[in-house]
Amino acid sequence: MALPQAARRIQDALDARNHPGRVREFPAGTRTVADAAIGCTVAQIAKSLVFRAPQSDRPVLVIASGVNRVDERRVAAALGEPLARADAEFVRHRTGFAIGGVPPLGHATPPVVFIDRDLLALGEIWAAAGTPNAVFPLKPGDLERLTGGTILDIKSPD
């Protein structure tokens, strides 16, 4: 079965970067972290959260372990400017993907990327692949290489 266009774009981006991961689709959907944890733990889900830097209007992508809540103050401090929640229109316009399927790469506007340090302790992680039904596997070290992101302690103490 052929991949939907958004998932195909991610597979093409992975192929262009010589990444061996294959996009997989799940009929039940992977819109939530719990839904995406098929054959892995929730911690292994690399959830993509898009924020907006209101001063510069830049998209900011935080890739966090599925079990962690993001400390937005830490991300804002690392960014050097305040952080705001991005609405669905901003996410779709800046990434080219809808909330629930935002991948860590292949964005329409390259975001500033921060990667949860906790993901580095895992052997394999899974990330969204452009649709709410698609994911792909990767090693934590590949995430930094594929995104150019900065490793950061983002876990909220709450």
C-alpha positions as CSV (number, residue, x, y, z in Angstrom):
1,M,0.0,0.0,0.0
2,A,1.3,3.5,-0.9
3,L,2.0,6.0,1.8
4,P,0.0,9.2,2.0
5,Q,1.7,12.2,0.5
6,A,2.9,13.6,3.9
7,A,4.3,10.3,5.1
8,R,5.9,9.8,1.6
9,R,7.7,13.2,2.1
10,I,9.1,12.0,5.3
11,Q,10.3,8.7,3.8
12,D,11.9,10.6,1.0
13,A,13.6,12.9,3.5
14,L,14.9,9.9,5.4
15,D,16.1,8.3,2.2
16,A,17.9,11.5,1.1
17,R,19.8,11.5,4.5
18,N,20.7,7.8,4.1
19,H,18.6,6.9,7.1
20,P,17.5,3.2,7.2
21,G,14.2,3.8,9.0
22,R,11.0,2.9,7.2
23,V,7.8,4.8,7.7
24,R,5.0,2.5,9.1
25,E,1.3,3.2,9.1
26,F,-1.1,2.0,11.8
27,P,-4.8,1.8,11.1
28,A,-5.8,2.7,14.6
29,G,-3.8,5.9,14.5
30,T,-0.9,7.4,16.5
31,R,-2.3,10.8,17.3
32,T,-1.6,10.5,21.0
33,V,1.6,9.3,22.7
34,A,-0.2,6.3,24.2
35,D,-1.6,5.4,20.7
36,A,1.8,5.6,19.2
37,A,3.4,3.3,21.7
38,I,2.8,0.1,19.7
39,G,5.5,-2.4,20.5
40,C,7.5,0.1,22.5
41,T,7.2,2.1,25.8
42,V,5.7,5.5,26.0
43,A,9.2,6.9,26.9
44,Q,10.4,5.7,23.4
45,I,7.9,8.0,21.6
46,A,9.7,11.2,20.4
47,K,6.8,13.6,20.5
48,S,7.2,16.7,18.4
49,L,5.8,19.9,20.1
50,V,5.8,23.1,18.1
51,F,6.0,26.4,19.8
52,R,6.2,30.0,18.5
53,A,8.9,32.5,19.4
54,P,6.8,35.6,19.4
55,Q,9.7,38.2,19.2
56,S,11.2,36.6,16.1
57,D,8.1,34.7,14.9
58,R,10.3,31.6,14.5
59,P,8.9,28.1,14.9
60,V,10.5,26.2,17.7
61,L,10.4,22.4,17.7
62,V,10.8,20.5,21.0
63,I,11.3,16.8,20.6
64,A,10.5,15.2,24.0
65,S,10.2,11.7,25.4
66,G,6.6,10.7,25.6
67,V,6.7,10.5,29.4
68,N,8.1,14.0,29.9
69,R,6.3,17.3,30.3
70,V,8.3,20.1,28.8
71,D,9.6,22.9,31.0
72,E,8.9,25.8,28.7
73,R,11.0,28.2,30.8
74,R,14.1,26.1,30.1
75,V,13.4,26.0,26.4
76,A,12.8,29.8,26.4
77,A,16.1,30.4,28.3
78,A,18.0,28.2,25.8
79,L,16.3,30.0,22.9
80,G,17.0,33.5,24.4
81,E,13.5,34.8,24.0
82,P,10.0,34.0,25.3
83,L,8.1,31.0,24.1
84,A,4.4,30.8,23.2
85,R,2.1,28.0,22.3
86,A,1.5,27.6,18.6
87,D,-2.0,27.3,17.3
88,A,-3.0,24.7,14.6
89,E,-2.8,27.2,11.8
90,F,0.8,28.3,12.7
91,V,1.8,24.6,13.1
92,R,0.4,23.6,9.7
93,H,1.8,26.7,7.9
94,R,5.3,26.6,9.4
95,T,5.8,22.8,9.4
96,G,3.6,21.7,6.5
97,F,2.0,19.1,8.8
98,A,-1.1,18.9,11.1
99,I,-0.8,18.6,14.9
100,G,-0.7,14.9,15.7
101,G,1.6,14.0,12.9
102,V,4.4,16.6,13.0
103,P,7.7,14.8,12.3
104,P,11.1,15.9,13.5
105,L,12.3,16.7,10.0
106,G,11.0,17.9,6.6
107,H,9.4,21.1,7.8
108,A,8.3,23.8,5.4
109,T,10.2,26.4,7.5
110,P,13.2,25.0,9.3
111,P,12.6,25.4,13.0
112,V,14.9,25.9,15.9
113,V,15.1,22.4,17.4
114,F,15.6,21.2,21.0
115,I,15.9,17.5,21.8
116,D,15.1,16.1,25.2
117,R,18.3,14.7,26.8
118,D,16.2,11.8,28.2
119,L,15.8,10.4,24.7
120,L,19.5,9.7,24.5
121,A,19.3,7.0,27.1
122,L,17.1,4.8,25.0
123,G,18.2,2.2,22.4
124,E,15.4,3.0,19.9
125,I,12.8,5.7,19.6
126,W,9.8,6.3,17.4
127,A,8.8,9.6,15.8
128,A,5.7,10.9,13.9
129,A,6.0,10.6,10.1
130,G,3.8,13.3,8.8
131,T,0.3,11.9,9.5
132,P,-1.6,10.9,12.6
133,N,-1.2,7.2,11.5
134,A,2.5,7.1,10.6
135,V,5.7,6.7,12.6
136,F,9.3,5.7,11.9
137,P,12.1,4.2,14.1
138,L,15.4,5.7,14.7
139,K,18.3,5.7,17.2
140,P,18.5,8.7,19.6
141,G,21.8,9.8,18.1
142,D,20.2,10.0,14.7
143,L,17.7,12.5,15.9
144,E,20.5,15.1,16.4
145,R,22.0,14.3,13.1
146,L,18.7,14.5,11.2
147,T,17.4,17.7,12.8
148,G,20.6,19.6,13.7
149,G,18.9,20.1,17.1
150,T,20.4,21.0,20.4
151,I,20.3,18.5,23.3
152,L,18.6,20.1,26.3
153,D,17.3,19.1,29.7
154,I,13.7,20.0,29.0
155,K,11.9,17.8,31.6
156,S,9.6,19.8,33.8
157,P,10.2,19.3,37.6
158,D,6.4,19.3,38.2
